């Protein structure tokens, strides 16, 4: 119904039809068009139309309900009316026009920063809560009531003059569109509709013969409005992207992630792997390419030029569509940050406190090379793993690894030590520990330590000492440390991604960490359907990770960082948190938003105090049965802590915890019903869902409890 109202609003422009309101069968005020009252017979009004005061073209507020009434006349020529409708729809085009654009995020972007109290701080996410409220009011009380609600929560006076003018012209359009419906079903088709608008405009210039409805085609105005709205909100009207053929493969990237290039060779080539002795020339090309392509991560054409000049060839990696928006507009970054729930933010706040503690140790000159080595081991354990698996493994092996770490710092860690590490360190992972899942990473840490213990040619310092000194010097940019590590090591087992991660937690908050979640986030604007485009997609099983390795990884990561960094401060100011502004903070917060899990990296405290005892990591994913479990390295051994509904905890050995989870999953346990899908919802921990019997869950946890908070076994019968 609401979509039809907008269609009538546009389609009736200049047709000699009078717009009026009437109550529907539910008593809700709706826009109608009366064909029998054409204005053509009135010579004074010939070629004009009548617009009701309070209609979508007027910014005037209307009453909550309006029975069928004679409209107060406001005369405009057909051209004026069409122009004003086009202007009005421009503001909300990409977020609302005819429900086709269907993107509540774009709607929020138009209003971005103009209101802060519009969204609640708890319950549903801010944008969802607002969209749902508008949708509910619109469906139950009518379009005018929805407009009144929007105006009641948005402080228009806080907008910039240009934004305010656009909003006042556009505000009513949104009330004629099913915002809630569109937002909840923001499909690829809707996204494509918006992307195709510029192409339709161009095609229409060549052939404008098609009209719809009553002789007026609404699509031209909608398309022009979409393009205008994109420009208004800092969005780039869809540039031409020709996808590569299915048989293509280039730059270690599959066809699905390639676009057509010019075929020209690279003019400032950046290779995929460093060659010994040529590192300086490669880094010089990276610097030249970044200097020559300031729009590399801001526009599609800028990206294509950048990739052509540095990689060359017939096919190029697909542009990072979301990152391009972030590079152009702080509003887009602010929009993303508004999805940060209080729970997610609390985890990031906690994590940045650990990071601050580590940074303070470095700044005070109190950090030893062993701490830097610990951070590298902590980081390599994250390869292809979640925070729980990574950090559980770290606190499992930290004490046993200490003597080996000391040898690395002393420059005496040799190949025999590396073999010893690979053979024995995995034995420090207890049965039932989440860390067992990253045994390969534990083994790989031995090779990393060997590389850190080497002395580069012509140096009397180890790689570890060189990197440690750079981290300790706050005047050295993080990108220089990353570059240095990449040129000093060979097959160390980690690349740009993990090195960036290590630098971030060491207190360097001027980096992005281009991992699986961030890769999908910055590239996928809906066209890839949420697929894991980083690790592998399509028949080849290759993904974006190919362009994030080696020198090209440095190149692409730095291009993304350079484009976003200037907009970060303003984005955080727009959401009222200027004190939190940093590129690294944005990475962490957007990561937890995309990953839908609380992550504090609490085991970083073990690094700063050089001991794992008492430290642990909590499963922050709400849609896993292990949600809420905290793996702790107790004084007497490892222990799993499980939350009970009364705020207390049950403690189990890691093996016992696995048995408990196996029991919980069975409907016969009386905890979950038959057909229960733990992955069905992620908005709350699975055990807080209405269909879960929490009393039975608590009882089972107490029954399986067999350990003390310090990890010691309880006496029988509980410990039997």
C-alpha positions as CSV (number, residue, x, y, z in Angstrom):
1,X,0.0,0.0,0.0
2,X,2.7,2.5,1.0
3,X,4.7,1.8,-2.1
4,X,1.6,2.3,-4.2
5,X,1.1,5.7,-2.6
6,X,4.5,6.8,-3.8
7,X,3.9,5.4,-7.3
8,X,0.7,7.4,-7.5
9,X,2.4,10.5,-6.2
10,X,4.9,10.3,-9.0
11,X,2.8,8.9,-11.7
12,X,0.0,11.5,-11.3
13,X,2.4,14.4,-11.7
14,X,1.2,16.6,-14.6
15,X,-1.7,14.3,-15.5
16,X,-4.5,16.6,-14.4
17,X,-5.4,14.4,-11.5
18,X,-6.3,15.7,-8.0
19,X,-4.6,14.1,-5.0
20,X,-6.6,13.5,-1.9
21,X,-6.5,11.4,1.2
22,X,-9.1,8.8,2.3
23,X,-9.3,6.3,5.1
24,X,-8.8,2.7,4.2
25,X,-10.7,-0.2,5.6
26,X,-8.6,0.0,8.7
27,X,-9.2,3.7,9.2
28,X,-5.7,4.6,8.1
29,X,-5.2,7.8,6.0
30,X,-4.0,7.0,2.5
31,X,-3.2,9.0,-0.6
32,X,-5.7,8.5,-3.5
33,X,-5.9,9.9,-7.0
34,X,-9.3,10.8,-8.5
35,X,-9.2,10.5,-12.3
36,X,-12.7,12.0,-12.7
37,X,-11.6,15.4,-11.4
38,X,-9.1,16.3,-14.1
39,X,-8.1,19.9,-14.1
40,X,-8.0,20.1,-17.9
41,X,-11.5,21.7,-18.1
42,X,-10.4,24.7,-16.0
43,X,-8.9,27.2,-18.4
44,X,-7.1,29.0,-15.6
45,X,-5.5,25.8,-14.4
46,X,-4.9,24.1,-17.7
47,X,-1.5,22.4,-17.7
48,X,-1.4,22.6,-13.9
49,X,-2.0,20.2,-11.0
50,X,-3.3,20.5,-7.5
51,X,-1.2,19.4,-4.6
52,X,-2.7,19.0,-1.2
53,X,-1.1,20.9,1.6
54,X,0.7,18.4,3.7
55,X,1.4,16.1,0.8
56,X,4.7,14.5,0.0
57,X,5.8,17.6,-2.0
58,X,5.2,19.9,0.9
59,X,7.3,19.8,4.1
60,X,4.3,20.9,6.1
61,X,3.3,18.5,8.8
62,X,-0.1,16.9,8.6
63,X,-2.4,15.6,11.3
64,X,-2.2,12.1,12.5
65,X,-5.3,11.1,10.6
66,X,-7.1,12.8,7.8
67,X,-10.5,11.7,6.6
68,X,-11.3,12.2,2.9
69,X,-11.1,15.9,2.3
70,X,-10.9,18.6,-0.4
71,X,-7.2,19.5,-0.7
72,X,-6.0,23.0,-0.1
73,X,-4.7,24.0,-3.5
74,X,-1.1,24.9,-4.2
75,X,-0.7,25.3,-7.9
76,X,2.5,24.4,-9.9
77,X,3.1,23.8,-13.6
78,X,3.8,20.2,-14.6
79,X,7.4,21.0,-15.0
80,X,7.6,22.6,-11.6
81,X,5.9,19.6,-10.0
82,X,8.1,17.1,-11.8
83,X,11.2,19.0,-10.8
84,X,10.1,19.3,-7.2
85,X,9.3,15.6,-7.0
86,X,12.7,14.8,-8.4
87,X,14.3,17.1,-5.9
88,X,12.3,15.7,-3.0
89,X,13.0,12.1,-3.9
90,X,16.7,12.8,-4.4
91,X,17.3,13.0,-0.6
92,X,15.9,9.6,0.2
93,X,16.4,7.9,-3.2
94,X,19.1,5.5,-2.3
95,X,17.3,4.6,0.9
96,X,13.7,4.6,0.1
97,X,12.4,5.4,-3.4
98,X,9.5,3.1,-4.2
99,X,10.9,0.6,-1.7
100,X,13.2,-0.5,-4.5
101,X,16.4,0.9,-3.0
102,X,15.5,-0.7,0.3
103,X,18.6,0.3,2.2
104,X,17.9,1.7,5.7
105,X,21.6,2.4,6.1
106,X,21.5,4.9,3.3
107,X,18.4,6.5,4.9
108,X,20.4,6.8,8.1
109,X,23.4,8.2,6.1
110,X,21.2,11.0,4.8
111,X,20.3,11.9,8.4
112,X,23.8,10.9,9.6
113,X,25.0,12.8,12.6
114,X,21.9,15.0,12.7
115,X,20.4,13.1,15.5
116,X,21.9,11.1,18.3
117,X,19.0,10.3,20.6
118,X,16.8,8.9,17.8
119,X,18.0,5.3,18.5
120,X,17.9,3.5,21.9
121,X,21.1,2.4,23.5
122,X,19.8,-1.1,24.3
123,X,17.7,-3.8,22.7
124,X,17.8,-3.7,19.0
125,X,20.5,-1.9,17.0
126,X,20.0,1.8,16.6
127,X,19.2,1.8,12.9
128,X,17.0,-1.3,13.2
129,X,15.0,0.2,16.1
130,X,14.4,3.4,14.2
131,X,13.4,1.7,11.0
132,X,11.2,-0.7,12.8
133,X,9.4,2.1,14.6
134,X,8.8,4.0,11.3
135,X,7.6,0.9,9.7
136,X,5.2,0.0,12.5
137,X,3.7,3.5,12.7
138,X,3.4,3.7,9.0
139,X,1.6,0.4,8.7
140,X,-0.7,0.9,11.6
141,X,-1.3,4.6,11.8
142,X,-0.6,5.8,8.3
143,X,2.0,7.8,6.3
144,X,1.4,11.1,8.0
145,X,1.8,9.7,11.4
146,X,5.1,8.2,10.4
147,X,6.2,11.6,9.2
148,X,5.3,13.1,12.5
149,X,7.3,10.4,14.3
150,X,10.4,11.0,12.2
151,X,10.2,14.7,12.8
152,X,9.7,14.2,16.5
153,X,13.0,12.3,16.9
154,X,15.3,14.1,14.4
155,X,16.8,17.4,15.5
156,X,16.7,19.1,12.1
157,X,18.4,22.2,13.6
158,X,21.5,20.1,14.1
159,X,22.0,19.5,10.4
160,X,24.3,21.5,8.2
161,X,22.4,24.0,5.9
162,X,22.9,21.9,2.8
163,X,21.8,18.7,4.5
164,X,18.8,20.5,6.1
165,X,17.6,21.8,2.8
166,X,17.8,18.4,1.2
167,X,16.1,16.8,4.2
168,X,13.2,19.3,4.3
169,X,12.6,18.6,0.6
170,X,12.9,14.9,1.0
171,X,11.5,14.0,4.4
172,X,8.0,13.2,3.4
173,X,9.1,10.8,0.6
174,X,10.3,8.3,3.2
175,X,6.8,8.1,4.8
176,X,5.3,6.9,1.6
177,X,7.7,3.9,1.4
178,X,7.7,0.7,3.5
179,X,11.0,1.5,5.1
180,X,10.8,-1.4,7.6
181,X,9.8,-3.8,4.9
182,X,12.5,-2.6,2.6
183,X,15.2,-2.6,5.3
184,X,14.5,-6.1,6.5
185,X,14.6,-7.4,2.9
186,X,17.6,-5.4,1.6
187,X,18.3,-7.9,-1.1
188,X,20.8,-8.1,-3.8
189,X,18.1,-7.2,-6.3
190,X,17.4,-3.9,-4.4
191,X,21.1,-3.1,-4.3
192,X,21.4,-3.8,-8.0
193,X,18.4,-1.6,-8.7
194,X,20.3,1.4,-7.3
195,X,23.5,0.5,-9.0
196,X,21.8,0.3,-12.3
197,X,20.2,3.7,-12.1
198,X,23.0,5.6,-13.8
199,X,23.0,3.2,-16.6
200,X,19.3,3.5,-17.1
201,X,19.6,7.3,-17.1
202,X,22.3,7.0,-19.8
203,X,20.2,4.6,-21.9
204,X,17.2,6.8,-21.6
205,X,19.0,9.7,-23.1
206,X,19.2,7.6,-26.2
207,X,15.7,6.3,-26.2
208,X,13.0,8.1,-24.1
209,X,10.1,6.5,-25.9
210,X,8.8,4.3,-23.1
211,X,6.2,5.5,-20.6
212,X,4.2,3.8,-18.0
213,X,0.8,4.1,-16.3
214,X,-1.1,7.3,-17.2
215,X,1.3,8.6,-19.7
216,X,4.0,9.5,-17.2
217,X,7.0,7.2,-16.6
218,X,8.0,7.5,-13.0
219,X,11.3,5.7,-13.6
220,X,13.2,8.6,-15.0
221,X,12.5,10.7,-11.9
222,X,13.4,7.8,-9.6
223,X,16.6,7.1,-11.4
224,X,17.6,10.8,-11.5
225,X,16.7,11.0,-7.8
226,X,18.9,8.0,-7.0
227,X,21.9,9.5,-8.8
228,X,21.3,12.8,-7.1
229,X,20.9,11.1,-3.7
230,X,24.2,9.2,-4.2
231,X,26.0,12.5,-4.9
232,X,24.3,14.2,-1.9
233,X,25.5,11.5,0.5
234,X,29.0,11.2,-0.8
235,X,28.2,8.0,-2.7
236,X,29.8,7.4,-6.1
237,X,27.2,6.9,-8.8
238,X,27.7,3.4,-10.1
239,X,30.8,3.4,-12.3
240,X,31.2,1.0,-15.1
241,X,32.5,-2.4,-13.9
242,X,32.9,-5.1,-16.5
243,X,33.4,-8.5,-14.8
244,X,36.1,-10.9,-16.1
245,X,34.9,-14.0,-18.0
246,X,34.5,-17.2,-16.0
247,X,37.7,-18.6,-17.3
248,X,39.8,-15.7,-16.1
249,X,42.5,-15.9,-13.4
250,X,45.0,-13.3,-12.5
251,X,47.0,-12.0,-9.5
252,X,46.2,-15.2,-7.5
253,X,42.6,-14.1,-7.7
254,X,39.6,-16.1,-9.2
255,X,37.4,-14.9,-12.0
256,X,34.6,-14.0,-9.5
257,X,36.8,-11.4,-8.0
258,X,38.2,-9.9,-11.2
259,X,37.2,-7.1,-13.5
260,X,38.2,-6.2,-17.0
261,X,41.4,-4.2,-17.3
262,X,43.0,-2.5,-20.3
263,X,45.6,-5.1,-20.9
264,X,48.4,-2.6,-20.3
265,X,51.5,-3.6,-18.5
266,X,52.2,-2.1,-15.0
267,X,54.1,1.2,-15.1
268,X,55.0,1.0,-11.4
269,X,55.0,-2.7,-11.0
270,X,54.6,-4.2,-7.5
271,X,55.4,-7.9,-7.5
272,X,53.8,-10.6,-5.4
273,X,57.0,-11.6,-3.6
274,X,60.1,-9.8,-2.6
275,X,63.3,-10.8,-4.3
276,X,66.5,-10.6,-2.2
277,X,68.4,-7.5,-2.9
278,X,65.5,-5.8,-4.7
279,X,63.4,-4.9,-1.7
280,X,64.2,-1.2,-1.8
281,X,63.1,-0.8,-5.4
282,X,59.8,-2.6,-4.7
283,X,59.1,-0.3,-1.8
284,X,59.9,2.7,-3.9
285,X,57.3,1.6,-6.5
286,X,54.8,1.2,-3.7
287,X,55.4,4.8,-2.6
288,X,55.2,6.1,-6.2
289,X,52.0,4.2,-6.9
290,X,50.3,5.6,-3.7
291,X,51.5,9.1,-4.5
292,X,50.3,8.8,-8.2
293,X,46.9,7.4,-7.2
294,X,45.3,9.4,-4.3
295,X,41.9,8.0,-5.3
296,X,43.0,4.4,-5.3
297,X,40.6,3.5,-2.5
298,X,38.0,6.3,-3.1
299,X,36.5,5.7,-6.5
300,X,36.0,2.7,-8.9
301,X,37.9,4.5,-11.7
302,X,40.7,5.4,-9.2
303,X,41.0,1.8,-8.1
304,X,41.1,0.5,-11.7
305,X,43.8,3.0,-12.6
306,X,45.8,2.1,-9.4
307,X,45.5,-1.7,-10.1
308,X,46.4,-1.3,-13.7
309,X,49.5,0.7,-13.0
310,X,50.8,-1.6,-10.2
311,X,49.6,-5.1,-11.3
312,X,48.8,-4.7,-15.0
313,X,47.2,-7.1,-17.3
314,X,43.9,-7.9,-18.9
315,X,42.1,-8.5,-15.6
316,X,42.3,-6.6,-12.2
317,X,41.1,-7.4,-8.7
318,X,37.6,-6.2,-8.1
319,X,37.3,-2.7,-6.4
320,X,36.6,-2.7,-2.6
321,X,33.1,-1.3,-2.9
322,X,32.4,-0.5,0.7
323,X,36.0,0.8,1.4
324,X,35.5,3.2,-1.5
325,X,32.5,4.7,0.3
326,X,34.5,5.0,3.5
327,X,37.3,6.7,1.6
328,X,34.9,9.3,0.3
329,X,32.6,9.9,3.2
330,X,32.9,10.1,7.0
331,X,29.1,9.7,7.0
332,X,29.5,6.1,5.7
333,X,32.0,5.3,8.5
334,X,29.7,6.9,11.1
335,X,26.8,4.9,9.7
336,X,28.7,1.7,10.3
337,X,29.7,2.6,13.8
338,X,26.1,3.3,14.7
339,X,25.6,-0.5,14.5
340,X,27.9,-1.0,17.5
341,X,25.8,-2.3,20.4
342,X,26.6,-1.4,24.0
343,X,27.7,-5.0,24.5
344,X,30.1,-5.0,21.6
345,X,31.5,-1.6,22.5
346,X,32.1,-2.8,26.1
347,X,34.3,-5.6,24.7
348,X,36.3,-3.2,22.5
349,X,36.7,-0.8,25.4
350,X,38.1,-3.6,27.5
351,X,40.4,-4.6,24.7
352,X,41.8,-1.2,24.2
353,X,42.5,-0.9,27.9
354,X,44.8,-4.0,27.5
355,X,46.3,-2.4,24.4
356,X,46.9,0.9,26.3
357,X,48.7,-1.0,29.1
358,X,51.0,-2.6,26.6
359,X,51.7,0.7,24.8
360,X,52.5,2.3,28.1
361,X,55.1,-0.4,28.9
362,X,56.7,0.3,25.5
363,X,56.6,4.1,26.0
364,X,58.1,3.8,29.4
365,X,61.0,1.9,28.0
366,X,60.2,-1.1,30.2
367,X,59.3,-3.5,27.4
368,X,61.8,-6.4,26.9
369,X,62.3,-8.1,23.6
370,X,60.7,-11.2,25.1
371,X,57.4,-9.3,25.3
372,X,57.6,-8.5,21.6
373,X,58.3,-12.2,20.9
374,X,55.3,-13.1,23.0
375,X,53.1,-10.8,20.9
376,X,54.4,-12.5,17.7
377,X,53.6,-15.9,19.1
378,X,50.2,-14.6,20.3
379,X,49.6,-13.2,16.8
380,X,50.6,-16.3,14.7
381,X,48.1,-18.4,16.6
382,X,45.3,-16.3,15.1
383,X,45.9,-17.7,11.6
384,X,42.5,-19.0,10.3
385,X,41.2,-19.2,13.9
386,X,38.7,-17.5,16.1
387,X,39.8,-15.5,19.2
388,X,38.9,-18.4,21.6
389,X,41.0,-21.0,19.8
390,X,43.9,-18.6,19.3
391,X,44.0,-17.2,22.9
392,X,43.3,-20.5,24.6
393,X,46.4,-21.9,22.8
394,X,48.5,-19.0,23.9
395,X,47.8,-19.3,27.6
396,X,48.2,-23.1,27.3
397,X,51.8,-22.8,25.9
398,X,53.0,-19.5,27.4
399,X,54.8,-20.9,30.4
400,X,56.4,-23.8,28.5
401,X,57.5,-21.5,25.7
402,X,59.3,-19.0,28.0
403,X,62.7,-20.6,27.9
404,X,62.6,-20.8,24.1
405,X,61.5,-17.2,23.9
406,X,64.5,-16.2,26.0
407,X,66.8,-18.0,23.5
408,X,65.3,-16.0,20.7
409,X,65.9,-12.8,22.5
410,X,69.5,-13.8,23.2
411,X,70.0,-14.7,19.5
412,X,70.7,-18.4,20.3
413,X,67.5,-20.0,19.0
414,X,68.8,-22.4,16.2
415,X,67.3,-25.0,13.9
416,X,67.6,-27.7,16.6
417,X,65.4,-25.5,18.9
418,X,63.0,-25.0,16.1
419,X,62.6,-28.8,15.7
420,X,62.3,-29.2,19.4
421,X,59.5,-26.6,19.5
422,X,57.6,-28.3,16.7
423,X,58.0,-31.8,18.3
424,X,57.1,-30.8,21.8
425,X,55.2,-27.6,22.2
426,X,51.9,-29.1,21.0
427,X,52.0,-31.3,24.1
428,X,51.3,-28.3,26.2
429,X,47.8,-28.2,24.7
430,X,45.5,-30.1,27.2
431,X,42.8,-32.4,25.9
432,X,39.5,-30.5,25.6
433,X,41.2,-27.2,25.2
434,X,39.9,-25.0,22.4
435,X,43.6,-24.4,21.6
436,X,43.9,-27.9,20.3
437,X,42.2,-26.7,17.1
438,X,45.2,-24.5,16.2
439,X,47.9,-27.1,16.8
440,X,49.2,-26.3,13.3
441,X,49.7,-22.7,14.3
442,X,51.5,-23.7,17.5
443,X,53.9,-25.7,15.3
444,X,54.3,-22.8,12.9
445,X,55.3,-20.5,15.7
446,X,58.6,-22.4,15.9
447,X,59.6,-21.3,12.3
448,X,58.5,-17.8,13.1
449,X,60.8,-17.6,16.2
450,X,63.6,-19.0,14.1
451,X,63.2,-16.1,11.6
452,X,63.0,-13.6,14.5
453,X,66.2,-15.0,15.9
454,X,68.2,-14.5,12.7
455,X,70.7,-11.6,12.3
456,X,70.2,-9.9,8.9
457,X,73.3,-9.6,6.7
458,X,75.5,-6.7,8.0
459,X,73.7,-6.4,11.3
460,X,74.7,-7.3,14.8
461,X,71.1,-7.3,15.9
462,X,68.5,-10.1,15.5
463,X,65.3,-9.4,13.6
464,X,63.5,-9.5,16.9
465,X,65.7,-6.8,18.4
466,X,65.3,-4.6,15.3
467,X,61.5,-4.9,15.2
468,X,61.3,-4.5,19.0
469,X,63.2,-1.2,18.9
470,X,60.9,0.1,16.2
471,X,57.8,-0.8,18.1
472,X,59.2,0.9,21.2
473,X,59.9,4.0,19.2
474,X,56.5,5.8,19.0
475,X,57.8,8.0,16.2
476,X,58.1,5.1,13.8
477,X,54.8,4.6,11.8
478,X,53.3,1.2,12.0
479,X,53.5,0.8,8.2
480,X,57.3,1.1,8.4
481,X,57.5,-1.6,11.0
482,X,55.3,-3.8,8.8
483,X,57.5,-3.2,5.8
484,X,60.7,-3.9,7.8
485,X,59.4,-7.2,9.0
486,X,58.4,-8.3,5.5
487,X,61.8,-7.4,4.1
488,X,63.8,-9.0,6.9
489,X,62.1,-12.4,7.1
490,X,61.5,-15.2,4.7
491,X,58.6,-17.7,4.9
492,X,58.1,-16.7,8.5
493,X,54.5,-18.0,8.5
494,X,52.8,-14.7,8.9
495,X,52.2,-11.8,6.4
496,X,50.7,-8.4,6.3
497,X,47.5,-9.4,8.1
498,X,49.0,-10.9,11.2
499,X,51.8,-8.4,11.4
500,X,49.2,-5.6,11.4
501,X,47.2,-7.4,14.1
502,X,50.3,-7.7,16.3
503,X,51.1,-4.0,15.8
504,X,47.5,-3.1,16.7
505,X,47.6,-4.9,20.0
506,X,51.1,-3.5,20.7
507,X,49.5,-0.1,20.8
508,X,49.8,1.0,17.2
509,X,46.3,2.1,16.4
510,X,47.0,3.5,12.9
511,X,46.5,0.2,11.0
512,X,43.8,-2.0,9.4
513,X,44.0,-5.7,9.8
514,X,43.0,-7.2,6.5
515,X,41.6,-10.6,7.5
516,X,38.7,-12.7,6.4
517,X,36.0,-10.6,8.1
518,X,37.5,-7.2,7.2
519,X,38.1,-8.4,3.6
520,X,34.4,-9.4,3.2
521,X,33.3,-6.2,4.9
522,X,35.3,-3.8,2.7
523,X,34.6,-5.6,-0.6
524,X,31.1,-6.9,-0.4
525,X,28.4,-4.3,-0.7
526,X,25.8,-7.0,-1.3
527,X,27.0,-8.2,-4.7
528,X,28.9,-11.2,-3.3
529,X,26.0,-12.3,-1.0
530,X,28.1,-12.5,2.1
531,X,30.3,-15.3,0.8
532,X,33.7,-15.9,2.2
533,X,35.4,-14.0,-0.6
534,X,38.7,-13.7,1.4
535,X,39.6,-17.4,1.9
536,X,38.1,-18.7,-1.3
537,X,35.2,-18.5,-3.7
538,X,34.1,-20.4,-6.8
539,X,35.7,-23.4,-8.4
540,X,39.3,-22.3,-7.9
541,X,38.9,-21.9,-4.1
542,X,41.0,-18.8,-4.3
543,X,40.0,-15.5,-2.7
544,X,41.1,-12.0,-1.9
545,X,43.9,-13.2,0.4
546,X,46.0,-13.5,-2.7
547,X,46.4,-9.8,-3.0
548,X,47.1,-9.3,0.7
549,X,50.3,-11.2,0.7
550,X,53.8,-10.0,0.1
551,X,54.5,-6.6,-1.4
552,X,51.1,-6.3,-3.0
553,X,49.6,-6.9,0.4
554,X,51.6,-3.9,1.6
555,X,50.4,-1.9,-1.4
556,X,46.7,-2.6,-1.1
557,X,46.6,-2.4,2.7
558,X,48.3,1.0,2.7
559,X,46.0,2.3,0.0
560,X,43.0,1.4,2.1
561,X,44.5,2.9,5.2
562,X,45.5,6.1,3.5
563,X,41.9,6.6,2.1
564,X,40.0,6.0,5.3
565,X,42.4,7.6,7.8
566,X,41.4,11.3,6.9
567,X,37.7,10.5,7.6
568,X,38.0,8.7,10.9
569,X,38.1,11.7,13.2
570,X,35.1,13.3,11.7
571,X,33.1,10.1,11.7
572,X,33.7,9.6,15.4
573,X,32.8,13.2,16.1
574,X,29.5,12.6,14.2
575,X,28.6,9.8,16.6
576,X,29.7,11.8,19.7
577,X,32.9,9.8,20.5
578,X,35.8,12.0,19.2
579,X,38.0,10.6,22.0
580,X,37.9,7.1,20.4
581,X,38.9,8.1,16.9
582,X,41.6,6.0,15.4
583,X,41.9,3.8,12.3
584,X,42.7,0.8,14.5
585,X,39.7,1.4,16.7
586,X,37.5,1.5,13.6
587,X,39.0,-1.8,12.5
588,X,38.2,-3.4,15.8
589,X,34.7,-2.0,16.1
590,X,33.7,-2.8,12.5
591,X,35.2,-6.3,13.0
592,X,33.0,-7.1,15.9
593,X,29.9,-5.6,14.2
594,X,30.6,-7.8,11.1
595,X,31.6,-10.8,13.2
596,X,28.6,-10.4,15.6
597,X,30.6,-11.3,18.7
598,X,32.1,-9.6,21.7
599,X,35.9,-9.7,21.5
600,X,38.2,-8.1,24.1
601,X,41.4,-10.2,23.5
602,X,41.7,-10.4,27.3
603,X,44.7,-12.7,27.2
604,X,46.8,-9.6,26.2
605,X,46.9,-9.1,29.9
606,X,49.0,-12.2,30.1
607,X,51.5,-10.6,27.7
608,X,51.8,-7.4,29.8
609,X,52.3,-9.2,33.1
610,X,54.3,-12.1,31.5
611,X,52.2,-14.8,33.0
612,X,49.0,-16.7,31.9
613,X,47.8,-17.6,35.4
614,X,44.3,-16.3,36.0
615,X,43.9,-15.2,32.5
616,X,41.2,-16.5,30.1
617,X,39.1,-16.0,27.0
618,X,35.3,-16.1,26.6
619,X,33.4,-17.4,23.7
620,X,31.6,-14.3,22.5
621,X,29.6,-15.8,19.7
622,X,26.0,-16.0,20.8
623,X,24.9,-18.5,18.2
624,X,27.2,-21.4,19.4
625,X,26.5,-23.8,22.2
626,X,29.8,-22.9,23.8
627,X,28.6,-19.3,24.1
628,X,29.5,-17.8,27.5
629,X,32.1,-20.5,28.3
630,X,35.4,-18.9,29.6
631,X,38.6,-20.9,29.2
632,X,40.9,-20.0,32.1
633,X,44.5,-20.9,32.9
634,X,44.1,-21.6,36.7
635,X,46.9,-22.0,39.1
636,X,46.2,-25.7,39.3
637,X,45.4,-26.2,35.6
638,X,43.0,-25.2,32.8
639,X,39.4,-24.8,33.6
640,X,36.2,-23.9,31.8
641,X,33.8,-21.5,33.6
642,X,30.1,-21.6,32.6
643,X,27.6,-18.8,33.5
644,X,24.4,-19.7,35.4
645,X,21.1,-17.7,35.4
646,X,21.6,-16.5,38.9
647,X,24.9,-14.9,38.2
648,X,27.1,-17.7,39.6
649,X,29.3,-20.1,37.7
650,X,29.9,-23.8,37.2
651,X,33.5,-24.9,36.7
652,X,34.6,-27.9,34.6
653,X,37.7,-29.4,33.3
654,X,38.1,-28.9,29.5
655,X,37.2,-32.6,28.8
656,X,34.2,-32.4,31.1
657,X,33.0,-29.3,29.4
658,X,33.0,-31.1,26.0
659,X,30.8,-33.8,27.6
660,X,28.5,-31.1,28.9
661,X,28.1,-29.5,25.5
662,X,27.3,-32.8,23.9
663,X,24.6,-33.4,26.4
664,X,23.1,-29.9,26.0
665,X,22.6,-30.3,22.3
666,X,20.3,-33.3,22.7
667,X,16.5,-32.6,22.8
668,X,16.3,-35.5,25.3
669,X,18.2,-33.3,27.8
670,X,15.0,-31.2,28.2
671,X,17.1,-28.0,27.5
672,X,16.4,-27.4,23.8
673,X,13.3,-28.5,21.8
674,X,13.5,-30.8,18.9
675,X,14.6,-29.0,15.7
676,X,16.3,-26.3,17.7
677,X,18.9,-24.4,15.6
678,X,21.5,-22.6,17.6
679,X,22.6,-20.6,14.6
680,X,19.1,-19.2,13.9
681,X,19.6,-16.1,16.0
682,X,22.7,-14.1,17.0
683,X,21.0,-11.1,18.7
684,X,21.1,-12.8,22.2
685,X,23.0,-15.8,23.7
686,X,21.2,-18.9,22.6
687,X,20.5,-19.9,26.2
688,X,18.4,-16.7,26.7
689,X,16.0,-17.6,23.9
690,X,12.4,-18.3,25.0
691,X,12.4,-21.9,23.8
692,X,15.4,-22.8,25.9
693,X,14.7,-24.3,29.4
694,X,17.3,-22.3,31.4
695,X,16.5,-24.1,34.7
696,X,17.3,-27.5,33.1
697,X,20.5,-25.9,31.6
698,X,21.6,-24.7,35.0
699,X,20.9,-28.1,36.6
700,X,22.9,-29.8,33.9
701,X,25.9,-27.4,34.4
702,X,25.8,-28.1,38.2
703,X,25.7,-31.8,37.5
704,X,28.7,-31.7,35.2
705,X,30.7,-29.4,37.4
706,X,33.9,-31.1,38.5
707,X,36.6,-28.5,39.1
708,X,37.5,-25.5,41.3
709,X,37.9,-22.0,39.9
710,X,41.7,-22.6,40.0
711,X,41.4,-25.8,37.9
712,X,41.8,-28.4,40.6
713,X,39.6,-31.5,40.5
714,X,36.7,-31.6,42.9
715,X,36.5,-34.6,45.2
716,X,34.1,-37.4,44.3
717,X,31.3,-37.8,43.5
718,X,31.2,-34.6,41.5
719,X,34.7,-35.1,40.3
720,X,34.3,-38.8,39.5
